[in-house]
Amino acid sequence: MTATYPPAEPIWCAGCGHFGVQASLDRALDTLGIPRHETIILAGIGCSGTIQNNLGTYGYHALHGRVLPSATGVALADPSLTVVAAGGDGDGYAIGMGHLVHAFRRNVPFTYLVMNNAIYGLTKGQRSPTSPRGEDGAAPFDAVSMGLSVTGTTFVARGFTRRSAQLDRLTLAALEHARSGRGFAFLEVLSPCVNYNDTYPEWEAALHDVDAEADYNPSDRASAFRVVAEQAAQGRMAVGLIYRDDSGGSGQATAGVMADGRARPAAADLDPTRHAPVLQKLLDRYRV
């Protein structure tokens, strides 16, 4: 018997930036007319790791730092689904860092929302990879810069929960990019933790909105990298649609095939009864 579970109430603290991320995702799904039963949200570990409980979609709670390989598997197994991975800066940029690099490189079409509060909120305030430079001298990690440096990347954006109209546009753009089969859509959202790292006023004053630049071209990777680097050198952060490559073919997300026409690995025919001779040859190679 199949049971349908009603969406849960968020467990975040009052004022948490994650409410804004959830609201934008909720509105984007409605705007695009995406049925909740055709959507799956996979979440990592941390305060952000409960978002999949709240929107009435299919949900999956991944192991710590492993939301991206889990989402990759789902996207390959059923390209007709709208796949959204969600997590925080600790889950994504610390234990999950190795997976992020390869998610950019592989460019599998799904959306990744990172709620960056520059702190470990769930475990009560430890420094995260995006925390400001501290006593250890470690510089804060910038995932946007890394994404731009990986040549396979096709969509990089950053929003701020206080700027809800822009965040709505970016969330829509990310979902549309992935759903059209153009590739991996990375959207980092600056989402302050009011209890352990209340950065609302600080971040508001430090943002540079590339969407407001009349001559900014988000299809120019080199220019995007230069703008992000220049703003970082001034202690500022670029927000908006930073880079998008629309040259990829549309429709790959539902065709079950890769760009070169081969079947996606998870859609390939692996029935052992159909491939018994080939499998037997493989086994025979190991006979002693």
SVG drawing of the C-alpha trace seen along z (x, -y; Angstrom):
<svg xmlns="http://www.w3.org/2000/svg" viewBox="-2 -49 49 72">
<polyline fill="none" stroke="black" stroke-width="0.4" points="0.0,0.0 1.3,-3.4 1.1,-6.1 1.2,-9.9 2.7,-11.9 1.7,-15.6 4.5,-18.2 6.1,-18.8 6.5,-22.2 10.0,-23.6 12.1,-23.2 14.4,-26.1 14.8,-29.0 12.8,-32.2 14.7,-34.4 16.7,-31.6 17.5,-32.3 16.5,-28.8 12.8,-29.8 13.5,-32.0 15.2,-29.2 12.3,-26.9 9.8,-29.6 11.6,-30.3 11.8,-26.6 8.1,-26.2 7.1,-29.1 9.4,-27.9 7.8,-24.4 4.4,-26.0 5.4,-28.5 6.8,-25.8 3.8,-23.6 6.0,-20.7 3.9,-18.1 5.2,-17.3 5.0,-13.5 7.4,-14.1 9.9,-15.9 12.5,-14.5 14.5,-16.6 17.6,-15.0 19.1,-16.7 22.4,-16.5 23.2,-16.7 22.7,-20.0 20.0,-22.5 19.3,-22.5 18.9,-18.8 15.2,-18.8 14.0,-20.8 12.9,-17.7 10.3,-17.1 8.5,-20.3 7.4,-20.5 5.3,-17.5 7.7,-16.0 9.6,-12.7 12.4,-13.1 15.7,-11.4 18.0,-12.1 21.5,-11.4 24.6,-10.4 26.8,-13.3 28.5,-14.9 27.0,-12.4 24.0,-14.2 25.6,-14.8 26.4,-11.2 22.9,-10.2 21.3,-12.9 23.4,-12.0 22.2,-8.4 18.5,-9.5 18.9,-11.8 20.5,-9.1 18.1,-6.4 15.0,-8.4 15.6,-11.4 12.0,-12.3 12.1,-13.4 12.9,-16.9 15.9,-16.3 16.9,-18.9 19.8,-18.3 20.0,-20.6 22.5,-21.1 24.7,-23.5 28.2,-24.8 29.5,-22.3 27.9,-19.3 28.8,-20.5 32.1,-22.2 33.8,-20.2 33.1,-16.4 31.3,-16.7 33.9,-18.8 35.3,-16.0 31.8,-15.2 31.2,-18.9 34.2,-19.1 33.0,-16.0 29.4,-17.2 30.6,-20.3 32.7,-18.2 30.1,-15.5 27.4,-18.1 24.5,-15.7 21.2,-17.6 19.9,-18.3 19.8,-21.4 22.0,-21.8 20.9,-24.4 23.6,-25.2 22.4,-27.2 25.6,-28.9 25.5,-30.5 29.3,-30.3 28.9,-28.3 28.0,-24.9 24.6,-25.8 23.2,-22.4 26.3,-21.6 26.1,-25.1 28.6,-27.4 31.8,-25.8 33.7,-27.4 32.8,-26.1 34.8,-26.2 33.2,-29.6 33.8,-31.2 35.9,-34.4 39.6,-34.1 40.3,-33.2 43.1,-32.4 44.2,-29.4 44.7,-31.8 42.5,-29.7 40.8,-31.8 37.1,-31.3 36.2,-28.9 34.4,-30.3 32.4,-27.7 31.4,-30.1 35.0,-30.7 35.7,-26.9 32.6,-26.2 33.8,-28.8 37.2,-27.2 35.8,-23.7 35.4,-23.7 32.4,-21.4 30.3,-23.8 27.2,-25.1 25.3,-27.1 26.6,-29.0 24.5,-31.5 24.4,-33.1 21.5,-34.6 20.7,-36.1 17.6,-35.1 16.8,-38.8 16.5,-39.5 13.6,-37.3 12.6,-38.5 16.0,-37.8 16.2,-34.5 12.9,-33.5 14.3,-34.3 17.5,-32.4 15.7,-29.3 13.5,-29.3 16.5,-29.6 18.3,-26.8 15.4,-24.4 14.8,-25.3 18.5,-24.7 18.5,-21.3 15.1,-20.2 16.0,-21.1 18.9,-18.7 21.6,-21.4 23.3,-20.2 24.1,-20.7 22.7,-23.9 24.5,-25.2 22.8,-27.9 24.5,-29.0 22.2,-31.0 23.6,-33.2 21.3,-32.1 22.3,-33.6 22.1,-31.8 20.6,-34.3 21.8,-32.4 25.4,-31.7 26.4,-33.9 23.9,-36.7 25.3,-38.1 22.2,-39.8 23.5,-43.4 27.1,-42.4 26.2,-40.5 23.7,-43.0 26.4,-45.7 28.9,-43.4 26.9,-42.2 27.6,-43.2 24.6,-42.4 25.7,-41.4 22.1,-41.2 22.0,-45.0 24.9,-45.5 23.6,-46.4 26.7,-45.1 27.3,-42.0 27.3,-38.8 26.6,-35.6 27.6,-33.5 31.2,-34.8 33.1,-32.5 36.3,-34.5 34.5,-37.8 32.4,-36.2 35.6,-34.8 37.2,-38.3 34.2,-40.0 34.0,-37.5 37.7,-37.7 37.7,-41.5 34.8,-41.7 36.4,-39.2 39.6,-41.2 37.5,-44.1 35.8,-42.0 32.6,-41.8 30.5,-38.9 29.0,-38.7 25.3,-37.7 23.0,-37.0 23.2,-34.8 26.9,-34.6 27.5,-32.1 25.2,-30.0 26.1,-28.0 23.0,-27.4 24.8,-25.6 23.9,-22.1 21.1,-20.2 17.6,-20.5 15.6,-17.4 18.4,-15.1 16.8,-15.0 13.9,-12.9 15.5,-11.0 17.5,-8.6 20.5,-9.2 23.8,-11.0 25.1,-13.7 26.8,-11.1 23.6,-9.0 24.6,-6.2 22.1,-5.1 22.6,-6.6 24.3,-4.1 21.3,-3.7 19.0,-3.4 21.0,-0.7 19.7,2.9 21.5,4.9 19.2,7.9 21.7,10.8 19.6,13.3 20.1,11.1 23.8,10.7 24.7,14.2 27.3,15.0 29.2,11.7 29.1,12.2 30.3,15.8 33.3,14.6 34.2,12.2 34.0,14.9 36.0,17.3 38.9,14.8 39.3,15.4 39.4,19.2 42.5,20.8"/>
</svg>
